[in-house]
C-alpha cells in the first residue's frame, strides 16, 4: 500500500505542476526534487511491503505514507495561499514553503538510512522495466458484458426448480441451500430465481440479502417493495404490525417466491417468521445460509440442499474458462498440468477457483504460471475438510490475490469495504471518490481519455481478476459501461482485514441506545486517515456531538463519508460548528440530511464548509444545506454535488461568479429545484470552467446561457429552458457552437423545454435542429407545452435520432403521434401526460417501438380506442395507463406482449376496471393480461 500512496502523491504533484504552472513557477524546482526523491523511495517499497509482518518495517511504511502525504499537503497549501494572498504577502508564503520542503527532504534522508539499516533492497532496473514504470497494464476490455460462467450445478438448478413449482400436497414450502462461504450458494439461488419456469409459475418474486446488521422492519419493507413496488411510499410508512399483516395478505393473495439470501443466525428467522404463513400457502420461501442449523430451525419439513464441491474435472473446466490463454501448444499442455494441480488446492470451492483464475488470466506466459503455482502451494494447502480452518485458509488465499494486484489497484479495492455489507455501489460516485482521493493516476491515461475512463479501466481490471462483481449499464448512451459493483462476503471480509492491517480507514458507528459505539479498523491511529461515520435512525445525538466537538487537530483526516444507516436523516449539530477540527479534508459527503437544530443551522453549516479549503469532492446531495456563500473558497474542488431538495434563495450580496473561481471542477450537479435570485437580474456565471466534464440541472432561468460555449470538455449536459423563447433561441446557438466544434466530446445531452411557445416564431425549426444535431447526442428530451404535430419535430426519416427518453405533456396533439414516435430507433422510455393527445383513436403498428421498455399514458381526455398490433413493443416491461376516462377497453394486442412484467391501471372508470377483475373474479378482458406478473388496479 505504501507504494500505491507514494505513486498517488507523485502523480498529484506532477499534475499540479501542469495545472498550476504560473502559481508554482518560483517553487517548481523544489517540487520536482521532492518528486524525484519520492520516486526513488518507491523503488524500496516492493521489498518493504513484502515484509509487512515485521513490526519495525510496518512502522517504517506508515512513516513513508505520512511523509508522502505531508509533501502533498505542503504543495497544495502553497497553491491555495498563492491564489488567495495579496502580493505583499507572497514572499512570506514562499519562505514558509521552502522551510517546510527542507524539513521533508531531511525526513527523506532519514528514511533512506532506515532502508539501509533494515536491509531493504531497491527494485533493480530490469525488474523496474518489467513493472512498466508503474503504468497499469490493461488486460480487460469491457465494451460488452462477459458471458456468465456456470459450472457444475446445472442438475441442482433443475432439481430445485421442480421442487419450487410443485403444487402437490407433498410439496416443500421451504427450500434451503446451505454450505460454507464461497461454495456458490448465492449464484445457485440466482440461477433458480431467474429460471424461466420460476418466472412463469410465480406472480411475485422478491430477493433480499440479509446482512449481519439487519432490522426486521427494513427486511420486510424490502420484500414488499419487490412484490408491490407501486405501493413503495405507503410501505415505507407502515409500522411493524402493518408490515406483517400486509406480508401475509400478499402471500395469501398470489403465488410468491421470496428469497432470503445469507441468513446468519436462527435469531434472524425468529424475528421474521411472523410475516410468513405457518401452514399451507400459495407462496414459497427459499433461503441460503452458511449454517444448516438455521434451515432446520426455520422448518423441519423443508427441503435442505447442500451443494457439493466441484469435482476435479469440473474444477479444471471452471479454471480453464476463466484463465487459460491460447498459445504455444507445448505451453498450453504444461499450463493445463499446472492448472489441474493448482485447483486441487482449491478443494473444489468455486470462489477459490475463480480468484485463482483472476490471477492467472493476467499471467500469459508459462514462467508466470509456474511462479503462481509455487506461490499457491504456500498460500492454500490442499485440505481434507472444509471447516473453519479451511475457511481461514481461503481468506489467506484471497489476501494473496490482493497482494498480486498492481499497486494502484490496491487502494481502489480496499475503498470498496467502506460501504455496507451487501451494498451495490453506484460507480459514477465511486469513480469520483477515487479520483478525489488521488487513487487514479494521470500517468495511466491514454490519449483523449478522461480520469473517469481511467477509473473505469481500474474497475475493469478488478472485474477481470474476479475480485469485484458488477452490473452493466443497459443504457447505450451511458458514459460508463459498469453501473454498480459489490463484493462477495468473503472478499469483503478479506478487504476489511487488509484495511485494518494497512490503517486504511476508520469506521465510527453511532447506534441507537445509550451506549456509544466506536469501531475502528485500526488499533494505532494514523496521522492521515479516512473516516466512515454511520448514523442509525435513532442514534445518540449527545455522543455524536461529543465526538465532533472534541479537538482532533492531531489527526489529518483526508475524507469523511457520513452514511445514514436505516433511514437516519438528522445531522449532528456539532459537526457544522467544529469543521475546523477537520480542515484538511479532501472528501466530504453528507447526503440526504435535512434536519438541523436551530432556524439558521442549515445556513451556518453551509457557510462553515468554506473552511475546508483542501476539498476535492463535496456532496450535500438531497440535503438542504445552503452552500453558495462558501463555494468560492474551495479552489481545488473537482466534484461538487449540491442538487438539494428545497428551494434555494440567493441573497443579493452573494457573488454571481462564485463558481467561476473553481477552475478545477470536473463534475458539477446543480440544484434541481428553482433558485430564487431575490430580484437580481444577473445570473450565475460558468465562464472559465473549461475542465467541466459533467454539468447537470443547468437552468437558463438563473444560469448564464452564453457561457455554455466555453465548456469545451463537456461529456454530459442536462439543461432546462422555461417560459422564454428568446433564451431557447440563444441556447440553441450556443449548443450549435458546441456541435460544430471539431473537439466536441459531448456524449449525452438532456433538454427540458417548458412553455416556450414552440408553435410560434421559429420554435419548431430550432427544436428540429436540436434533435438532428449529430454531435450533440440528444438522449433525453422533455417538452411541456403545445406542439402542432410531432411530424414537424420528427419527420419520417428518423434513423439517425438517438433519443432514448421522451416526455411530452400538454401538447394538445390532434393527430395520432404513434406512427411517428414508434419509428424512433433507440427510444427506451416514453411518457405522454396531460392532454398530450386529444384524439379518439391510437394505433401502435407491428414494427413499432423496437426498443421501448417503459410506456406511460396519462390523461388522454378523448381516447376511446387503442390498437396494438402483433409485433409492436416486443420488449416492453412496464405499462401505465392513468386517467384516460373514455378508453373503452385494453387493446387485444397486449396478449402478444410476452415481456410485459408490470401493468398499472390508475384512476380509470369502474366499467373499465370491471372488464379486468370484478369482485375477485376474472373479467371478460382478463385474458389479455393473464401473463403479466404484476397488475395493479388502484380501486381493487
C-alpha angles and dihedrals in degrees: 000000000000089000090053093049093050089048089051093051094044088052092047094050091047090050092051091053088056097040098044105031096148095044092050098037096109095046099037095110093052091050092047090052090053090050091051093050093045089051089052091049088053091064090066096049103078089061092043093048090053089059099048091128088074108089098218092049091048089054090047091053090050089053090051091053092049093048091052091049090048091055091050092048094050092052094045090049090054091051093051095047093043090054095049104030122093118242098257089063098043094093091056089054090049093051093049090049093052092049092051093047090052089054089052091051090053091052090050090054090053090051092053089052091052091049087057094045092051094045092241107167122215120233111267120240093249092052090044091055090052088054087057093232090295094301112145114250107218118220101163131080112190104179088123133019114272114243112263113252115216118173132176105002105078094109090047090055094051092045095051093043089055090053093050097049093044110111098180121121091258093054120126117248089200134042117192126192110197134179145106124305114281094027093114100254095143093044090052092048091049091053089053094044091053095042114126092232091055093049090050097045101045124060093200131036127187131178122188127173112216109217123197088254099058132153121203096227093048092051092050092046092053091050093049093046088056092050099041107015092167089068095052095121095053092042091057089055097050121110122228097270093048091049091053092046092049092047091055091045094052093046091050094047100052141009109273133178112204120190121201104193121204105358107188105192146016088245089067092058093044088058093049105035096090088069094059126072113261095209138025113340142171088233130072137207131219123187137179123209142163087222121069089196089069092059092047090048093051096054129346089201093057126106113252116202120191110191114221122231116260118274118244090260093048090046091054091045090055093046092047092053091049102041121010118110124199115243142110109011093228091050092049091051092051091044089055090052091051092043093052090051093047095052089055087068089055090062092218095299108147096210092054091047096050091046089051087049089051089058096044095047088068092051107074098172132076091233090059092048090052090053091049088049091055093045094046092057090062095038098050122021120201104256129196093215136048099215132122093295091057090046088057089050089053090055089050088051091051089051087055090053088051091051089053091061120107109258096254093054095055099074090041090056095045089050089068092066089065089077124076128276114276091010123146105217120216104238098206087063094041092053091051090050092049090051093047090051088053093243095129111076119219087210087071093059118116123212110297093003125137124219088252089059091050089050089052089052089053090053089047090057092050089050091047089055091051092240097118134039118219141188115218121233107248093198108099093209095052117129091224129044094212118062105178137008137193141176129243110246094250092044089053090048089054093047091052090051090051093044089055093046091051099040088240101154144345125231121210118188121192103194133186116273133050100290119092112227120203115180113181124187089212134052095202116055115238118217089228115040147151121236132206112194118194120195120195120216092261102026123161105268089191093061093041092051090049091054095050095044093051112106106253104166090127087075125067099210110201099189143006123197114186106202118187111223116210097349105316109167105165119097121214108255093220092061093073093041095054106039088130087074088065100037096136094061119137096180127039123169123176107160131177096006112137105155117091130164114246132025096270101032093109087056095045093048090049091050091049090059086076090077091065093082095159094061118132096169125038124171124176091156114163094008128106098234114143102225103162096098092055104043100086090065094058097083097160094053115134102171124033122179114180100145090143129183104234132064112274123221116204110206118225094249093055111105117243092215092060091122097044093078092057093086093158093064116127102163124035126177111187126199114286092211128073117286112214112215092197096237097313116131098204114096132213114281128226101177112130096033091111094146094061113127099169126038117169131181096015103174118196090209091074105008123080107247096198090066092067093083090062094057093089098162099053115138098170126030130170118180142166133213115194128192098334124104091182092057090046090055092048091047091053092051090054093046089049088056089053092047093049094049112105088215094054112134099174107143101167129036124176119186130187117192116186126184097333095143094244091177090066131070112349098326099123092048090053090049092050090052089052093051095047100040099114098198093052093065095208105202106160123040126178120182121184113185143042123326121180092217136336091236088073089062101032110032119192095275099073102142093112095050111109101190112141099174125040129178123185124180134170089002094140092209113183097190123065105266095197098087088061101035094048090063094061097115100210101033109138104163127032123185117184111178142171111000095339088142122024099179128106105236134043131184132195108196130220097262098036131121098011094179103028113130102162126043124178121186114183131171105353096167100194104029110129105158132032121183123196114190123212109271096031119125094003096181101035111147104172131035125180124185115185135172097348091143099179098046105121101201145339113279115264089229091075087084087071094055095096094167094055109121105166131037120182121192112186131179094346124151116279092240089058092050092046090059087064105036128358121183093338091310128113114261127217092270097045093099088068091066103025090112094055112105098209123032119174120188107180097216094052 
